[in-house]
Structures are given as C-alpha cells and as structure tokens.
Amino acid sequence: MSFTMAALTIFAITGAVSFADPATTDPNAKIKELETRVGANADGIATLGTRANKLEEFSKAQAILNEKYDQAVDNVGTKADKDGNNIDVDKYKEKLGLDKLEDRLDTQKARIKGLTQNKVNKDDYEQDKKEITKKIDKEIKDRQDHSKIFNDSIKDHDKKINSLTKDVDELLENAVNGEYVKGEVGKEAAARKAADEKHDEKINSLTESVDELLENAVNGEYVKREVEKEAETRKAADKAHDKGIADNKKAIDNEAATREAADKKQ
C-alpha cells in the first residue's frame, strides 16, 4: 500500500489516516461551507506572525511531528528485524514516503523560525489563499459534474429496471422457462457492478483531490474532520443504493421462479 504525502502528514500528527467517499444528494454543501469559513478566518490567519500564542501552537505541533516521525523510523527498523529480511532502511523509508516527511519536518522548522522572527510574508499568504480558493472551486465543479453523471446513471438504470419489469410477463409467456429472464437479470447485475466499480474509481480520484486540499489548507484538521463526516454519510448512501439493486434483482428472480413453477404445472 502506498501513501500520499497528505496521508503521511495526517498520520504523523493524528496517528490515523482517513479517506473521503463522496455520495450524498448535495455533494457541494460541505465544500461551500468550508470555502466560506476559510474566507471568514482570513484576517486572523494573516496576523499569525504577531501572535505569540500561535507560535506556541506551532512549536507543540512540531514536537508531536518529530515524535511521530522518530516512532515511524523506529518501526521501520523493527519490521526489518521481525521479518528477518535484509531490508535497506533508507529504501524502505523512501517507499513509505518517510524521506519526504523528513523534508517536511525541515520545512516546518523553517516556518517556526520565521514566525519567531515575525517575518510572515503577507504576499505569500495571499498567494497561498488564492491557490486554495482555486482548488476549492475546482473541487466544487468536479463534484457537480460527478453528481450529474452519477444521478443520470441512476436514472438510466431505473429506466432499464422498469422496462425489464414491464416486459417480464411477455417474456415468460414466450420463453420455455425462466432461464432467459435469469440471464437478462444476470447481465443487468454485471452491468450495475461495473458501473459501481467505475463510480468507486471516481470516488478514489476525488479522495486524492481532498488529500491535496488537506495538505495545503491552513486549518487542515478542521477540513479533515468535515471530510470524514461526509465520507460516512456517502458510505451509508452507497449501501442503501446497493441494497436497492439487490432487492430489485431478488424480486425479479422470485417472479421468474414463480412463473417457471406455474408453467411446469400447466
């Protein structure tokens, strides 16, 4: 399993990695809310360099990051010893992205040093803010496009199911038994499975976009929590959708079996 830089950073700070799984009726509401809050917090964020309490928070975060990094490096060595394999620790660190994490630690140290000297660059902050806003706008558009495609796909599948249900009686009248109907149902199930897999790929792609936002957002911890809540909601919606598909298939199979039994009695 490979980790993105964003996932490794979150793991180093919180000890946990979580990925979003979007699937709600209004996928843009949370992103718009986050965008509003980022704008509302701009004044407070712009004056970080003059506030000593923020420096203390950065120092604590740096200490936690250092501790997590050291623990991760220790775990690499422990794994190599436990498995009995002659593993190159440096290559293993590179595989896990720990070498990049080490670079990030150096970057964090430099940022804290800059805060200590009260040299926060307002122009750099404004540029970062613009970049974050662009990414949020792109995320909103991607989610809108994805939602339209996904909703159109659901409508198309519903039409197919309705059409198939309407023609069941006629098919059973003309078929020797229900095998033809079962075959068609199997094809429909396979098509739905393929559509779900394609949907999962799109969700994974969106997850990477969210990871990137978490990497660059000033208050990324809040965004992370909101995305995790969104993931749970969408996961529940996916389960309900899958159950609906299974129920439809079961109903058609039962109808086919009933018709087949009735035909055999005649």
C-alpha angles and dihedrals in degrees: 000000000000125000128215118228090251092054092049092050092051090047091051093053103035105019091236138087121206133177129206122241108192119206114129130127090250106034094169101057096083094045091050090049091051091049090053092049093048089054092046091053095048097099093051093047093049091061097050092114093064099046116088094196090062090053089056090052091051090049092052091048090050091052091050091047091051091049093049091047093051090048091050091052090048089051090054091057092044092052092051091051094045095050092046091227124140094238122175101233094205092053091046090051089050091050091054093044093245091131089061090046088056089055089050090053089056090049091051091051090052091050092051090049089053091051090050090056092045092239101136106154110226093195091055090049092051090049091050089049091053091050092050091048091051091051092048091050090050091048090052092051093046091051092048091051092045092049092051092050092045094047091047089051091052091049090049092051091048090052091051092050092048091049092048092048091050092052097045095095092050093047092050091049092056102034121084088228139343095280092101092054091046089053092052091048090051090052091050091049091051091049091050091049090052090049090051091050090051088049090052090052090054090048090052089051091051089047090059089051091052090049089055091050090051090051093054105030114105094224096033095155091066091047090050092055092048092049091050090053089050090050092055092050092049093046090055090050091051091051091051090049092050091048090053090053091049092048092051092050092047091050092052092047090051091049091049092049091049092050091046091052091048092051092051091053092055 
